[in-house]
Amino acid sequence: MNAPPGSSFWQTVRLVAWSFFGVRRRADQALDIRHTRPVHVIAAGLIGAVLFVLALVLLVSWVVGSEATH
């Protein structure tokens, strides 16, 4: 089974990344959710969620660590 045109994993990652911000760019309107593979959306969503949680953990540890030195 061939993938629909414009449904590469990296384009799906970009689509999911913009979704985390709650916006949709005009360029991504052509790459609709109907043209993406569900496995790509799930993988990109999980990767994005893990990166978001790691960024929050690092931010909190940095803030708490800087408060301990004062």
ZIJO-V931464 format. One record per residue. BURIAL is + if it has 9 or more other C-alpha atoms within 8 Angstrom, else -. Layout:
# ZIJO-V931464
BURIAL
BURIAL
This chain:
# ZIJO-V931464
-
-
-
-
-
-
+
-
-
-
+
+
+
-
+
+
+
+
+
-
-
-
-
+
-
-
-
+
-
-
+
-
-
-
+
+
-
-
-
+
+
-
-
+
+
-
-
+
-
-
-
-
-
-
-
-
-
-
-
-
-
-
-
-
-
-
-
-
-
-
